Amino acid sequence: MRSLFLIILLCSFSAVSLAQNPKPSPTPKDEQEPVRVFTEEVRLPVAATDTYGHYDPTLDIDDVMILEDGQPQQIRSIQHLPTNVLLLLDLGNQLGLKDTNLTRDVAMRVVSTLYQGNRIAVMQFATKPELLLNWTTDKAAVARVLKTKLNSGKNSRLSDALAAAADQFKDTAPGTRHLVIVTDGVEAPGGKVTMTNALKQLNSVQASVHIISYTLLARVALQGQGKITRGGNGVQRDGNPGSNPVANGDPTLPPGTTRTPSFKIGTIDTDVAMRRKRKEYERATHDSEKNLTAIAEESGGQILIPATPSDVLAQAETISRDIGSQYVVTYRPTRPLANAKSGEYRKVEVASRRVGLYLRSRQGYVVP
């Protein structure tokens, strides 16, 4: 009985103590201020190839040296991860020089030669960008979209398309973002986004940009367009030596000839305005080629400039092999990212420590 009395007494004392010292309830300030964590890591896509340009599957931390603004960085990890590949297809065709079917075939070739497990999205653009397929690993679904949903337009606005592509990458993992562009890079006026702002947005997501350029192919196609060239040797023939000579208009002449005055047309401008447009377009392709090259090199990607349709298809596989050769290298910057100014740009250099190993990466990044 005495033990039972002591237990009841202790329980009563505990209840009184809890009533007098209740647990503090959270203040409104505590509820409204979430914990913020700033990730102090940079994830850098790095292409690793051997002397022959083939993917090097043995890349190790000791093989790579990274400098950020000239300062060596300590690498934390190197991984070969599935990637996110966005196909950005230019279907603007203001002069009738670009072939939608060829663009489709190029995209199909890139998709078919990518490694399994990569996520793919498809976007087309002419006057405005249009997302045709969101991220998927289903190559068959990608092929169906490419076969059935591509639609050509009159003008191309690449800057708007680049901004839309950058936005598409925001929910993907850094270091695994690859943008494959098939375009001539010639920009039509009237876009919503300037090229400068579009490139800033693209740089902020740190995507590797791989470009198949139509610039040289278009210039080759321009040769001879808008002109008619015929040859004459003083006698015009109807192409049928056995035809009725009376039908030629003069029975006294040999079969297949007429007395119609012979003439030779050299080069005749059929449309002065169109000829001017083509000249302007040709000049624009030279400028766009320089801009596209700068975009690819800055991002650590490649630009390919084929001269024939067969070269276009062959080089599509080069793009997919390049994507497959890329690793994700992670390092913690010696200068904290949290202390960076808004929009601060940091220059990055990647070098190989091993003979016969060739590395390529982006030239810098904007602090997020």
SULWO-V395982 format. One record per backbone hydrogen bond with DSSP energy under -0.5 kcal/mol. CO is the residue of the C=O (numbers start at 1). NH is the residue of the N-H. Records with the same first field share a line. If there is no record, write none. Layout:
CO = NH  NH
//
This chain:
1 = 5
2 = 6
3 = 7
4 = 8
5 = 9
6 = 10
7 = 11
8 = 12
9 = 13
10 = 14
11 = 15
12 = 16
13 = 17
14 = 18
15 = 19
16 = 20
17 = 21
27 = 31
28 = 32
29 = 33
32 = 34
37 = 39
38 = 40
39 = 41
42 = 44  331
43 = 45
44 = 329
45 = 362
46 = 327
47 = 49  360
48 = 56
49 = 358
50 = 53
54 = 50
55 = 57
56 = 59
60 = 63
61 = 64
63 = 353
65 = 351
66 = 73
67 = 69  349
68 = 71
71 = 68
73 = 75
74 = 332
77 = 330
79 = 81  328
83 = 85  119
84 = 86  178
85 = 87  121
86 = 88  180
87 = 89  123
88 = 90  182
89 = 91  125
91 = 153
93 = 96
98 = 100
99 = 103
100 = 104
101 = 105
102 = 106
103 = 107
104 = 108
105 = 109
106 = 110
107 = 111
108 = 112
109 = 113
110 = 114
111 = 114
115 = 118
119 = 85
120 = 136
121 = 87
122 = 132  133
123 = 89
124 = 130
125 = 91  92
126 = 157
128 = 126
130 = 124  132
133 = 122
136 = 120
137 = 139
138 = 142
139 = 143
140 = 144
141 = 145
142 = 146
143 = 147
144 = 148
145 = 149
153 = 93
156 = 158  188
157 = 161
158 = 162
159 = 163
160 = 164
161 = 165
162 = 166
163 = 167
164 = 168
165 = 169
166 = 169
167 = 170
169 = 172
173 = 176
176 = 84  178
177 = 208
178 = 86  180
179 = 181  210
180 = 88
181 = 183  212
182 = 90
183 = 214
194 = 198
195 = 199
196 = 200
197 = 201
198 = 202
199 = 203
200 = 204
201 = 205
202 = 205  207
203 = 206  366
208 = 179  210
210 = 181
211 = 213  304
212 = 183
214 = 218
215 = 219
216 = 220
217 = 221
218 = 222
219 = 223
220 = 223
222 = 225
224 = 227
226 = 270
228 = 268
236 = 258
240 = 243
244 = 247
245 = 248  250
246 = 249
250 = 253
254 = 257
256 = 238
264 = 266
265 = 230
266 = 268
268 = 228  270
271 = 275
272 = 276
273 = 277
274 = 278
275 = 279
276 = 280
277 = 281
278 = 282
279 = 283
280 = 284
281 = 285
282 = 286
283 = 287
284 = 288
285 = 289
286 = 290
287 = 291
288 = 292
289 = 293
290 = 294
291 = 295
292 = 296
293 = 297
294 = 298
295 = 299
296 = 300  301
297 = 300
298 = 363  364
302 = 211
304 = 213
306 = 217
308 = 312
309 = 313
310 = 314
311 = 315
312 = 316
313 = 317
314 = 317  318
315 = 319
316 = 320
317 = 321
318 = 322
319 = 323
320 = 324
321 = 325
322 = 325
323 = 326
325 = 48
327 = 46  329
328 = 79  330
329 = 44
330 = 76  77
331 = 42  333
332 = 74
334 = 336
336 = 339
337 = 340
341 = 344
344 = 367
346 = 365
347 = 69
349 = 67
351 = 65
354 = 357
358 = 49
360 = 47
363 = 348
365 = 346  367
367 = 343
//
